[in-house]
Amino acid sequence: MRTAMVLMMSAMLASADGGAVRLREASGPFLVTVFAPEPLRAGPIDISVLVQKRGTGRVILDAAVTFVIEPLAGTSPGIRTRATREQATNKLLKAARIDLPAPGSWALQVIVARGGEEAVLATNLTVASSASRSPAACSRGAQG
């Protein structure tokens, strides 16, 4: 029964806050899933994260989450921001609005901390030019 509930919850969150899964990884006591727009384009974007207890899948609401995003080519300054439940549409998640200044390859680091335990997860993101962003995609991105 617990497995069925976790699978159902995962399916509901597969496009949480309007994004696609960009990272899903277990680290330390956490299972972390990161969502971002698809396609990912330069300009303002919403990035969301679901933090769960590893092994049980129970949602952890009180973890501190920080996003650090830096260009792999060093062409733009890095961005560091805290994700909050207030910025998320789905209150099981935490979210942050990030303005990606340029297309290219970016490194995303997600830092999750709770009660003295910390996990650092990372993935690379490919960001397209904002010139090809459609009006529909822009209005969906404002959902937060």
CORDACOR-V765231 format. One record per pair of residues at least 6 apart in sequence whose ideal C-beta (glycine too) atoms are under 7 Angstrom apart, sorted by the first residue. I is the first residue (numbers start at 1). J is the second residue. If there is no record, write none. Layout:
I:J ; I:J
//
This chain:
6:57 ; 13:50 ; 14:21 ; 16:35 ; 16:48 ; 16:50 ; 16:90 ; 16:93 ; 17:35 ; 17:46 ; 17:48 ; 17:88 ; 17:89 ; 17:90 ; 17:93 ; 17:95 ; 17:143 ; 18:37 ; 18:46 ; 18:140 ; 18:143 ; 19:35 ; 19:36 ; 19:37 ; 19:38 ; 19:46 ; 19:48 ; 20:35 ; 20:36 ; 20:38 ; 21:33 ; 21:35 ; 22:34 ; 22:35 ; 22:36 ; 22:123 ; 22:125 ; 23:34 ; 23:110 ; 23:121 ; 23:123 ; 24:33 ; 25:32 ; 25:121 ; 26:54 ; 27:119 ; 27:121 ; 28:117 ; 28:119 ; 29:53 ; 29:54 ; 29:117 ; 30:51 ; 30:52 ; 30:54 ; 30:112 ; 30:119 ; 31:52 ; 31:54 ; 31:57 ; 32:49 ; 32:51 ; 32:110 ; 32:112 ; 32:119 ; 32:121 ; 33:49 ; 33:50 ; 34:47 ; 34:49 ; 34:110 ; 35:48 ; 36:45 ; 36:47 ; 37:45 ; 37:141 ; 39:128 ; 40:125 ; 40:126 ; 40:127 ; 40:128 ; 41:127 ; 41:128 ; 41:129 ; 41:130 ; 41:132 ; 41:133 ; 42:100 ; 42:101 ; 42:102 ; 42:103 ; 42:127 ; 42:129 ; 42:130 ; 43:99 ; 43:100 ; 43:130 ; 43:133 ; 44:97 ; 44:99 ; 44:141 ; 45:98 ; 45:100 ; 45:141 ; 46:95 ; 46:97 ; 46:141 ; 46:144 ; 47:67 ; 47:95 ; 47:96 ; 47:98 ; 48:88 ; 48:93 ; 48:94 ; 48:95 ; 49:65 ; 49:83 ; 49:93 ; 49:94 ; 49:110 ; 50:59 ; 50:92 ; 50:93 ; 51:60 ; 51:63 ; 51:65 ; 51:112 ; 52:58 ; 52:59 ; 52:60 ; 53:60 ; 59:92 ; 60:114 ; 62:114 ; 63:112 ; 63:113 ; 63:114 ; 64:113 ; 64:114 ; 65:83 ; 65:94 ; 65:110 ; 65:112 ; 66:80 ; 66:82 ; 66:111 ; 67:81 ; 67:83 ; 67:96 ; 67:98 ; 67:108 ; 67:110 ; 68:78 ; 68:80 ; 68:109 ; 68:111 ; 69:78 ; 69:79 ; 69:98 ; 69:106 ; 69:107 ; 69:108 ; 70:78 ; 70:106 ; 70:107 ; 71:102 ; 71:104 ; 71:106 ; 72:105 ; 72:106 ; 72:107 ; 72:124 ; 73:104 ; 73:105 ; 75:102 ; 75:104 ; 76:101 ; 76:102 ; 79:98 ; 81:96 ; 81:98 ; 82:96 ; 83:94 ; 83:95 ; 83:96 ; 84:94 ; 85:91 ; 85:94 ; 87:95 ; 87:96 ; 87:97 ; 87:144 ; 88:94 ; 88:95 ; 89:143 ; 89:144 ; 95:144 ; 100:106 ; 100:127 ; 103:127 ; 103:128 ; 103:129 ; 104:127 ; 105:124 ; 105:126 ; 106:124 ; 106:125 ; 106:127 ; 107:122 ; 107:124 ; 108:122 ; 108:123 ; 108:125 ; 109:120 ; 109:122 ; 110:121 ; 111:118 ; 111:120 ; 112:118 ; 112:119
//
